[in-house]
Amino acid sequence: MKILVFNASPRKERGTTNILLDTFIEGASETKAEIAKHHVVDLDINGCRGCFTCWWKTPGKCVHRDDMDWILPEIADTDVLVLGTPIYGNNVTHYLQKLIERTFTFTMPEMYKGEDGETHHPGRQRKIPKVVLVATCGFPDSTPFRLAKALFQSALHITLPAAQLLFNEEGRGQLAEFLEAIRTAGKMLANGQDVPDQLREKLCVEYSEEMKKQVVEAHNIYSTQSSLRNERG
Ligand SMILES: Cc1cc2nc3c(=O)[nH]c(=O)nc-3n(C[C@H](O)[C@H](O)[C@H](O)COP(=O)(O)O)c2cc1C
């Protein structure tokens, strides 16, 4: 079983997305799965030029020579693909978008109408991995994840609003059950099992209105103190 993890936060190991990814990896590591994690910001990935060379001139091969030369074969060979991203402007980061855009080489030019009634391109011969979307955001609501969830509709969703709670002990305590659910999901996927609905529900954190109010208040106090510190130099 191969698990390939990408963290599309520029804060890499210092960020909250990485905490969730490492928690998933902790669970998966209890099995014999082969796991690799990469920080997208460290990778040399050019944006797609829209030249369609990978369709018409050199089928399946992009004109760019960069890190996607080894990443694409790894994606094509993985069983589980874990995509971690903070929400920036209600969307996934451009680091993740850049990576996804370049998987265009996996598609073939023909079009067909799928069972879902929508038009698709057939994929080139490869393993179709289970995809896990791991997203964090700063607001305490779950609405900032709407677009990301729609982009990766068939993925397993792991979402944490007000992810800054992970930076203090009290917050981590409040999220203990969520973190445990991520560990369990990591282990289950690494064992080739499906994640049951009951566990899926625990993987998307929803706060009570009271909790949201507390997050906003704590944030505003921190924000005022930071402004005062800056004013004093
Ligand atoms: C440029 C930028 C845009 C952001 N946009 C949003 C947003 O639209 N909604 C939101 O809830 N949080 C937003 N955030 C907050 C991040 O999603 C949040 O801090 C996240 O946990 C960061 O993940 P990381 O610690 O892994 O880097 C934004 C942060 C930055 C830097």
The ligand as a Gaussian input file, in Angstrom:
#p B3LYP/6-31G(d) Opt

LIG

0 1
 C       -3.503000      34.759000       2.148000
 C       -4.394000      34.120000       3.162000
 C       -5.747000      33.983000       2.874000
 C       -6.599000      33.377000       3.796000
 N       -7.935000      33.247000       3.514000
 C       -8.764000      32.667000       4.400000
 C      -10.156000      32.520000       4.108000
 O      -10.647000      32.893000       3.041000
 N      -10.946000      31.945000       5.058000
 C      -10.451000      31.496000       6.264000
 O      -11.219000      31.003000       7.076000
 N       -9.117000      31.584000       6.540000
 C       -8.269000      32.154000       5.647000
 N       -6.929000      32.236000       5.929000
 C       -6.397000      31.602000       7.159000
 C       -5.737000      30.231000       6.879000
 O       -6.608000      29.396000       6.146000
 C       -5.393000      29.532000       8.212000
 O       -4.522000      30.325000       8.949000
 C       -4.789000      28.144000       7.968000
 O       -4.949000      27.385000       9.128000
 C       -3.317000      28.186000       7.645000
 O       -2.824000      26.881000       7.462000
 P       -1.284000      26.544000       7.783000
 O       -1.095000      26.827000       9.269000
 O       -1.104000      25.106000       7.479000
 O       -0.440000      27.421000       6.918000
 C       -6.066000      32.882000       5.040000
 C       -4.689000      33.017000       5.308000
 C       -3.867000      33.644000       4.396000
 C       -2.396000      33.774000       4.704000

